[in-house]
Amino acid sequence: MTPETQGSFSGLLARRRSVREFADSPLPRVAVDRLIDTAQGLRDTAGKRAAPSAHALYPIRLLLTVGRVEGMAIGVYDVDAQTGDTALKTARDLRRDLRQAALDDQPWLEEAPLIITLCADLDKLNAAFSDQPPLGLRGERYAYIESGAIAQNLSLQAVEMELGSVLVAGFDDDKTAEVLQAPITPLMHICFGRKRRP
């Protein structure tokens, strides 16, 4: 990669890798705010966002599990989808619980300073698209497409900020929802942190 492409979009794509070992250092709050904006920030006055959404419904909701972030208490936060504001809902470190709810042992769930969980009300989405085949399931497919687009945006934003990230989808849905007290279905986690140096 040449110095000219290092900060380009092509350079970000070339440097994106899954990172599963995180340093003990905390993340700056500004990094968390940028990740929230990347995932759900408004891009124009019409309410459009960076990721495509079927019928512009934007059903994905974010939960933050904070372990080590400057200026944020440990715990789980709701993110307001319109403003990006965060509200503490559980003042406990639940990263170990998320690790235990995973299908295999995934220690990065416990070690990452920040986990963003993408969630959606799949029943509501399936009802919104109930006239499209396969009947009763099309909305769910759109949720997975949208969450995948958001995840890629977040992964590239992490690279730009010189952070590591890894996507986690191998978890027990019901146990994970119980840990996070999420009233809707968790679709994936994305773990963030500074890369651990050898």
Disulfide bonds with the S-S distance in Angstrom:
none
